[in-house]
Amino acid sequence: MHEYVIVWDLETIPDLTAFAAASGLTGRPEDEIRAGLGDKFPKHIFHRIVCIGALVASRDGGPWQVSALGAPHIGDRSERELAQAFVDKIAELRPRLVTFNGSSFDLPVLRYRAMIHKISAPGLSARNYFNRYSDDALDLCDALASFDQRAKLSLHELSRSLGLPGKPDGIDGSHVETYYRAGRISEISDYCETDVVNTYRAWLRYELFRSSLSPEDYEGAEANLTTFIAAKALNKPHLSNLLNQPKGDYQKLG
């Protein structure tokens, strides 16, 4: 049986227009709206999507094979077009969805933004994507912490602990709005792609741990990813840092 997985991630900035509408501040100066929003993390509906990073892989038994990696952004198309294309791909493939912190952030934001833009997304009802405890939409951050807030860690901490590259220097989620306002949207997209690849590799390790992948298929999936990234890195130099594939012997875990 052919299976698909989409490993994905959102990068966002505050949506001042939505916040102003909800707070009775429409038409007020931007600095007044920002003051009303404050320094706290905005509610999900007040996040505007800058890019959607996604890695698509499939298998029919054996190792996972990567077929696509990208992070289209609002420098090239509208937020509505980004969201529509993404939910259409989910409808087409009916994949497993894998995120890091997606249950508490990416999925709710995607749903709100689709509703704001009047997008029909029947694919998101095809599987149990909005059930926090379902493998249909696996949130690695949740699952690895056994759904305990006190046990959560960052993707960078997890990646480095597993011998993976982690986030690039000079940017993380807290810098996205600064980069956006400086017109550095393509760099946000590059950063998002590295997060997606790190999430995919952490997921492969998790699948190995729970014996959903044999050691041989795990190594095959890693080799396939390395070959895929090496080809992409010719035109996307930011991916070169992801080529330091960890070595080691892996025993089947019971």
ROLOBA-797202 format. One record per residue (C-alpha): residue in three letters; x, y, z. Coordinates in Angstrom, 1 decimal, always signed. Layout:
<nodes>
<node res="ALA" px="X" py="Y" pz="Z"/>
...
</nodes>
This chain:
<nodes>
<node res="MET" px="+0.0" py="+0.0" pz="+0.0"/>
<node res="HIS" px="+1.4" py="+3.4" pz="-1.0"/>
<node res="GLU" px="+1.8" py="+5.8" pz="+1.9"/>
<node res="TYR" px="+2.5" py="+9.5" pz="+1.9"/>
<node res="VAL" px="+3.8" py="+11.8" pz="+4.6"/>
<node res="ILE" px="+4.0" py="+15.6" pz="+4.6"/>
<node res="VAL" px="+6.3" py="+17.1" pz="+7.2"/>
<node res="TRP" px="+5.5" py="+20.8" pz="+7.4"/>
<node res="ASP" px="+6.0" py="+24.1" pz="+9.2"/>
<node res="LEU" px="+4.6" py="+27.6" pz="+9.2"/>
<node res="GLU" px="+6.4" py="+30.9" pz="+9.6"/>
<node res="THR" px="+4.2" py="+33.8" pz="+10.6"/>
<node res="ILE" px="+4.0" py="+37.4" pz="+11.5"/>
<node res="PRO" px="+1.4" py="+39.3" pz="+13.5"/>
<node res="ASP" px="-1.8" py="+40.2" pz="+11.5"/>
<node res="LEU" px="-2.4" py="+43.7" pz="+12.7"/>
<node res="THR" px="-5.4" py="+44.1" pz="+10.5"/>
<node res="ALA" px="-7.2" py="+41.2" pz="+12.1"/>
<node res="PHE" px="-6.2" py="+42.3" pz="+15.6"/>
<node res="ALA" px="-7.4" py="+45.8" pz="+15.0"/>
<node res="ALA" px="-10.8" py="+44.5" pz="+13.7"/>
<node res="ALA" px="-11.2" py="+42.3" pz="+16.8"/>
<node res="SER" px="-10.1" py="+45.1" pz="+19.2"/>
<node res="GLY" px="-12.0" py="+48.0" pz="+17.8"/>
<node res="LEU" px="-8.8" py="+49.7" pz="+16.5"/>
<node res="THR" px="-9.5" py="+49.6" pz="+12.8"/>
<node res="GLY" px="-8.2" py="+52.8" pz="+11.2"/>
<node res="ARG" px="-5.9" py="+53.6" pz="+14.1"/>
<node res="PRO" px="-2.2" py="+54.2" pz="+13.6"/>
<node res="GLU" px="+0.0" py="+51.1" pz="+13.4"/>
<node res="ASP" px="+2.0" py="+52.0" pz="+16.5"/>
<node res="GLU" px="-1.3" py="+52.2" pz="+18.5"/>
<node res="ILE" px="-2.4" py="+48.8" pz="+17.2"/>
<node res="ARG" px="+1.0" py="+47.3" pz="+18.0"/>
<node res="ALA" px="+0.8" py="+48.7" pz="+21.5"/>
<node res="GLY" px="-2.6" py="+47.1" pz="+21.9"/>
<node res="LEU" px="-1.2" py="+43.8" pz="+20.7"/>
<node res="GLY" px="+1.6" py="+44.1" pz="+23.3"/>
<node res="ASP" px="+4.6" py="+41.9" pz="+23.6"/>
<node res="LYS" px="+2.8" py="+38.7" pz="+24.4"/>
<node res="PHE" px="+2.6" py="+35.9" pz="+21.8"/>
<node res="PRO" px="-0.5" py="+36.7" pz="+19.6"/>
<node res="LYS" px="-3.5" py="+34.4" pz="+19.6"/>
<node res="HIS" px="-3.6" py="+32.0" pz="+16.7"/>
<node res="ILE" px="-6.0" py="+33.9" pz="+14.6"/>
<node res="PHE" px="-3.8" py="+37.0" pz="+14.7"/>
<node res="HIS" px="-0.9" py="+35.2" pz="+12.9"/>
<node res="ARG" px="-0.4" py="+35.9" pz="+9.2"/>
<node res="ILE" px="+1.3" py="+33.1" pz="+7.2"/>
<node res="VAL" px="+4.6" py="+34.2" pz="+5.6"/>
<node res="CYS" px="+5.6" py="+30.8" pz="+4.2"/>
<node res="ILE" px="+4.6" py="+27.1" pz="+4.4"/>
<node res="GLY" px="+7.5" py="+24.7" pz="+4.4"/>
<node res="ALA" px="+6.8" py="+21.1" pz="+3.4"/>
<node res="LEU" px="+8.7" py="+17.9" pz="+2.6"/>
<node res="VAL" px="+6.7" py="+15.2" pz="+0.8"/>
<node res="ALA" px="+7.8" py="+11.6" pz="+1.1"/>
<node res="SER" px="+6.2" py="+8.3" pz="+0.2"/>
<node res="ARG" px="+6.8" py="+4.5" pz="+0.4"/>
<node res="ASP" px="+5.3" py="+1.3" pz="-0.7"/>
<node res="GLY" px="+7.0" py="-0.8" pz="+1.9"/>
<node res="GLY" px="+10.7" py="-0.2" pz="+2.4"/>
<node res="PRO" px="+12.4" py="+3.2" pz="+3.0"/>
<node res="TRP" px="+10.7" py="+6.5" pz="+2.7"/>
<node res="GLN" px="+11.6" py="+8.4" pz="-0.5"/>
<node res="VAL" px="+11.5" py="+12.2" pz="-0.6"/>
<node res="SER" px="+9.9" py="+13.7" pz="-3.7"/>
<node res="ALA" px="+9.6" py="+17.4" pz="-2.8"/>
<node res="LEU" px="+10.9" py="+20.0" pz="-0.5"/>
<node res="GLY" px="+10.1" py="+23.7" pz="-0.5"/>
<node res="ALA" px="+8.8" py="+26.7" pz="+1.4"/>
<node res="PRO" px="+6.7" py="+28.9" pz="-0.9"/>
<node res="HIS" px="+6.2" py="+32.4" pz="+0.6"/>
<node res="ILE" px="+4.2" py="+35.6" pz="+0.3"/>
<node res="GLY" px="+7.0" py="+37.3" pz="-1.7"/>
<node res="ASP" px="+5.8" py="+35.1" pz="-4.7"/>
<node res="ARG" px="+2.1" py="+34.6" pz="-4.0"/>
<node res="SER" px="-0.7" py="+35.7" pz="-1.6"/>
<node res="GLU" px="-1.4" py="+34.1" pz="+1.8"/>
<node res="ARG" px="-4.6" py="+32.8" pz="+0.4"/>
<node res="GLU" px="-2.8" py="+31.1" pz="-2.5"/>
<node res="LEU" px="-0.3" py="+29.6" pz="-0.2"/>
<node res="ALA" px="-2.9" py="+28.1" pz="+2.1"/>
<node res="GLN" px="-5.1" py="+26.9" pz="-0.8"/>
<node res="ALA" px="-2.2" py="+25.1" pz="-2.5"/>
<node res="PHE" px="-1.2" py="+23.4" pz="+0.7"/>
<node res="VAL" px="-4.7" py="+22.1" pz="+1.6"/>
<node res="ASP" px="-5.2" py="+21.0" pz="-2.0"/>
<node res="LYS" px="-2.0" py="+18.9" pz="-1.7"/>
<node res="ILE" px="-3.3" py="+17.3" pz="+1.5"/>
<node res="ALA" px="-6.6" py="+16.5" pz="-0.3"/>
<node res="GLU" px="-4.7" py="+15.0" pz="-3.2"/>
<node res="LEU" px="-2.4" py="+12.7" pz="-1.1"/>
<node res="ARG" px="-4.3" py="+12.2" pz="+2.1"/>
<node res="PRO" px="-1.0" py="+11.9" pz="+3.9"/>
<node res="ARG" px="+0.1" py="+11.6" pz="+7.4"/>
<node res="LEU" px="+1.0" py="+15.0" pz="+8.6"/>
<node res="VAL" px="+4.1" py="+15.5" pz="+10.8"/>
<node res="THR" px="+5.0" py="+18.7" pz="+12.6"/>
<node res="PHE" px="+7.0" py="+19.9" pz="+15.6"/>
<node res="ASN" px="+4.5" py="+21.8" pz="+17.8"/>
<node res="GLY" px="+1.9" py="+21.7" pz="+15.1"/>
<node res="SER" px="-1.0" py="+20.5" pz="+17.3"/>
<node res="SER" px="-0.8" py="+23.7" pz="+19.4"/>
<node res="PHE" px="+0.3" py="+26.1" pz="+16.7"/>
<node res="ASP" px="+0.5" py="+25.2" pz="+13.0"/>
<node res="LEU" px="-2.7" py="+23.3" pz="+12.5"/>
<node res="PRO" px="-4.9" py="+25.9" pz="+14.4"/>
<node res="VAL" px="-3.3" py="+28.8" pz="+12.6"/>
<node res="LEU" px="-3.8" py="+27.0" pz="+9.2"/>
<node res="ARG" px="-7.5" py="+26.5" pz="+10.0"/>
<node res="TYR" px="-8.1" py="+30.1" pz="+11.1"/>
<node res="ARG" px="-6.3" py="+31.5" pz="+8.1"/>
<node res="ALA" px="-8.3" py="+29.2" pz="+5.8"/>
<node res="MET" px="-11.5" py="+30.4" pz="+7.3"/>
<node res="ILE" px="-10.5" py="+34.1" pz="+7.1"/>
<node res="HIS" px="-9.8" py="+33.6" pz="+3.3"/>
<node res="LYS" px="-13.0" py="+31.6" pz="+2.8"/>
<node res="ILE" px="-11.0" py="+28.5" pz="+1.7"/>
<node res="SER" px="-12.7" py="+25.1" pz="+1.4"/>
<node res="ALA" px="-10.4" py="+22.4" pz="+2.7"/>
<node res="PRO" px="-12.2" py="+19.0" pz="+2.5"/>
<node res="GLY" px="-8.8" py="+17.2" pz="+2.7"/>
<node res="LEU" px="-8.4" py="+18.3" pz="+6.3"/>
<node res="SER" px="-11.5" py="+16.2" pz="+7.1"/>
<node res="ALA" px="-10.3" py="+13.1" pz="+5.2"/>
<node res="ARG" px="-8.3" py="+11.9" pz="+8.2"/>
<node res="ASN" px="-8.3" py="+12.6" pz="+11.9"/>
<node res="TYR" px="-5.9" py="+15.5" pz="+11.6"/>
<node res="PHE" px="-7.3" py="+17.6" pz="+14.5"/>
<node res="ASN" px="-7.1" py="+14.8" pz="+17.1"/>
<node res="ARG" px="-4.1" py="+15.6" pz="+19.3"/>
<node res="TYR" px="-3.5" py="+11.9" pz="+20.0"/>
<node res="SER" px="-3.8" py="+10.6" pz="+16.4"/>
<node res="ASP" px="-0.9" py="+9.4" pz="+14.2"/>
<node res="ASP" px="-2.8" py="+11.0" pz="+11.3"/>
<node res="ALA" px="-1.2" py="+14.3" pz="+12.4"/>
<node res="LEU" px="+1.8" py="+13.6" pz="+14.6"/>
<node res="ASP" px="+3.1" py="+16.4" pz="+16.6"/>
<node res="LEU" px="+6.6" py="+15.2" pz="+17.6"/>
<node res="CYS" px="+7.0" py="+17.8" pz="+20.3"/>
<node res="ASP" px="+3.8" py="+16.5" pz="+22.0"/>
<node res="ALA" px="+4.6" py="+12.8" pz="+21.4"/>
<node res="LEU" px="+8.2" py="+12.9" pz="+22.6"/>
<node res="ALA" px="+7.1" py="+14.8" pz="+25.7"/>
<node res="SER" px="+4.4" py="+12.2" pz="+26.4"/>
<node res="PHE" px="+1.9" py="+15.2" pz="+26.2"/>
<node res="ASP" px="+3.4" py="+16.7" pz="+29.3"/>
<node res="GLN" px="+4.1" py="+20.4" pz="+29.0"/>
<node res="ARG" px="+7.0" py="+20.2" pz="+31.5"/>
<node res="ALA" px="+8.9" py="+17.7" pz="+29.3"/>
<node res="LYS" px="+8.8" py="+19.6" pz="+26.1"/>
<node res="LEU" px="+12.0" py="+20.7" pz="+24.3"/>
<node res="SER" px="+12.8" py="+22.8" pz="+21.3"/>
<node res="LEU" px="+13.4" py="+21.4" pz="+17.8"/>
<node res="HIS" px="+17.0" py="+22.7" pz="+18.0"/>
<node res="GLU" px="+17.6" py="+21.0" pz="+21.3"/>
<node res="LEU" px="+16.2" py="+17.7" pz="+20.0"/>
<node res="SER" px="+18.1" py="+17.9" pz="+16.7"/>
<node res="ARG" px="+21.5" py="+18.7" pz="+18.3"/>
<node res="SER" px="+20.9" py="+15.9" pz="+20.9"/>
<node res="LEU" px="+20.3" py="+13.5" pz="+18.0"/>
<node res="GLY" px="+23.5" py="+14.5" pz="+16.2"/>
<node res="LEU" px="+21.5" py="+16.5" pz="+13.6"/>
<node res="PRO" px="+22.5" py="+20.1" pz="+12.4"/>
<node res="GLY" px="+19.6" py="+21.9" pz="+14.1"/>
<node res="LYS" px="+18.7" py="+25.5" pz="+13.3"/>
<node res="PRO" px="+21.1" py="+27.7" pz="+11.3"/>
<node res="ASP" px="+23.0" py="+30.5" pz="+13.0"/>
<node res="GLY" px="+21.4" py="+33.9" pz="+13.1"/>
<node res="ILE" px="+17.7" py="+33.2" pz="+12.8"/>
<node res="ASP" px="+15.0" py="+31.5" pz="+14.7"/>
<node res="GLY" px="+11.2" py="+32.0" pz="+15.0"/>
<node res="SER" px="+11.6" py="+35.2" pz="+17.0"/>
<node res="HIS" px="+13.5" py="+36.8" pz="+14.1"/>
<node res="VAL" px="+10.9" py="+36.2" pz="+11.4"/>
<node res="GLU" px="+9.0" py="+39.5" pz="+11.6"/>
<node res="THR" px="+12.4" py="+41.4" pz="+11.7"/>
<node res="TYR" px="+13.5" py="+39.6" pz="+8.5"/>
<node res="TYR" px="+10.1" py="+40.2" pz="+6.9"/>
<node res="ARG" px="+10.1" py="+43.9" pz="+7.6"/>
<node res="ALA" px="+13.6" py="+44.1" pz="+6.1"/>
<node res="GLY" px="+12.4" py="+42.4" pz="+2.9"/>
<node res="ARG" px="+14.4" py="+39.2" pz="+3.6"/>
<node res="ILE" px="+11.5" py="+36.9" pz="+2.9"/>
<node res="SER" px="+13.5" py="+34.4" pz="+0.9"/>
<node res="GLU" px="+15.8" py="+33.9" pz="+4.0"/>
<node res="ILE" px="+12.7" py="+33.1" pz="+6.1"/>
<node res="SER" px="+11.8" py="+30.5" pz="+3.5"/>
<node res="ASP" px="+15.3" py="+29.0" pz="+3.6"/>
<node res="TYR" px="+15.2" py="+28.8" pz="+7.4"/>
<node res="CYS" px="+11.8" py="+27.1" pz="+7.2"/>
<node res="GLU" px="+13.1" py="+24.5" pz="+4.9"/>
<node res="THR" px="+15.9" py="+23.6" pz="+7.3"/>
<node res="ASP" px="+13.3" py="+23.2" pz="+10.1"/>
<node res="VAL" px="+11.3" py="+20.9" pz="+7.9"/>
<node res="VAL" px="+14.3" py="+18.7" pz="+7.1"/>
<node res="ASN" px="+15.3" py="+18.5" pz="+10.8"/>
<node res="THR" px="+11.8" py="+17.6" pz="+11.7"/>
<node res="TYR" px="+11.7" py="+14.9" pz="+9.1"/>
<node res="ARG" px="+15.0" py="+13.4" pz="+10.3"/>
<node res="ALA" px="+13.8" py="+13.4" pz="+13.9"/>
<node res="TRP" px="+10.6" py="+11.7" pz="+12.8"/>
<node res="LEU" px="+12.6" py="+9.0" pz="+11.0"/>
<node res="ARG" px="+14.5" py="+8.4" pz="+14.2"/>
<node res="TYR" px="+11.2" py="+8.2" pz="+16.1"/>
<node res="GLU" px="+9.8" py="+5.7" pz="+13.6"/>
<node res="LEU" px="+13.0" py="+3.6" pz="+14.0"/>
<node res="PHE" px="+12.6" py="+3.7" pz="+17.8"/>
<node res="ARG" px="+9.0" py="+2.4" pz="+17.7"/>
<node res="SER" px="+9.8" py="-0.2" pz="+15.1"/>
<node res="SER" px="+7.7" py="+1.4" pz="+12.4"/>
<node res="LEU" px="+10.9" py="+1.4" pz="+10.4"/>
<node res="SER" px="+13.5" py="-1.4" pz="+10.3"/>
<node res="PRO" px="+17.1" py="-0.4" pz="+10.8"/>
<node res="GLU" px="+17.7" py="-1.1" pz="+7.1"/>
<node res="ASP" px="+14.8" py="+1.0" pz="+6.0"/>
<node res="TYR" px="+15.8" py="+3.8" pz="+8.3"/>
<node res="GLU" px="+19.3" py="+3.9" pz="+6.8"/>
<node res="GLY" px="+17.7" py="+3.7" pz="+3.3"/>
<node res="ALA" px="+15.5" py="+6.7" pz="+4.1"/>
<node res="GLU" px="+18.5" py="+8.7" pz="+5.4"/>
<node res="ALA" px="+20.5" py="+7.8" pz="+2.3"/>
<node res="ASN" px="+17.7" py="+8.9" pz="+0.1"/>
<node res="LEU" px="+17.3" py="+12.2" pz="+1.9"/>
<node res="THR" px="+21.0" py="+12.9" pz="+1.7"/>
<node res="THR" px="+21.0" py="+12.3" pz="-2.1"/>
<node res="PHE" px="+17.9" py="+14.5" pz="-2.5"/>
<node res="ILE" px="+19.4" py="+17.3" pz="-0.4"/>
<node res="ALA" px="+22.8" py="+17.1" pz="-2.2"/>
<node res="ALA" px="+21.1" py="+17.6" pz="-5.5"/>
<node res="LYS" px="+19.0" py="+20.5" pz="-4.2"/>
<node res="ALA" px="+22.0" py="+22.2" pz="-2.5"/>
<node res="LEU" px="+23.5" py="+23.0" pz="-5.9"/>
<node res="ASN" px="+20.8" py="+25.8" pz="-6.2"/>
<node res="LYS" px="+20.0" py="+26.1" pz="-2.5"/>
<node res="PRO" px="+23.3" py="+26.6" pz="-0.6"/>
<node res="HIS" px="+21.5" py="+26.8" pz="+2.8"/>
<node res="LEU" px="+20.8" py="+23.1" pz="+2.5"/>
<node res="SER" px="+24.5" py="+22.2" pz="+2.5"/>
<node res="ASN" px="+24.6" py="+22.4" pz="+6.3"/>
<node res="LEU" px="+22.1" py="+19.5" pz="+6.4"/>
<node res="LEU" px="+24.4" py="+17.1" pz="+4.7"/>
<node res="ASN" px="+26.4" py="+16.0" pz="+7.8"/>
<node res="GLN" px="+24.5" py="+12.7" pz="+8.0"/>
<node res="PRO" px="+25.1" py="+11.1" pz="+11.4"/>
<node res="LYS" px="+26.8" py="+7.7" pz="+11.4"/>
<node res="GLY" px="+26.3" py="+4.8" pz="+13.7"/>
<node res="ASP" px="+24.9" py="+1.3" pz="+14.0"/>
<node res="TYR" px="+21.3" py="+1.2" pz="+14.9"/>
<node res="GLN" px="+19.7" py="-1.8" pz="+16.7"/>
<node res="LYS" px="+16.1" py="-2.6" pz="+16.3"/>
<node res="LEU" px="+14.3" py="-1.3" pz="+19.4"/>
<node res="GLY" px="+11.5" py="-3.4" pz="+20.8"/>
</nodes>
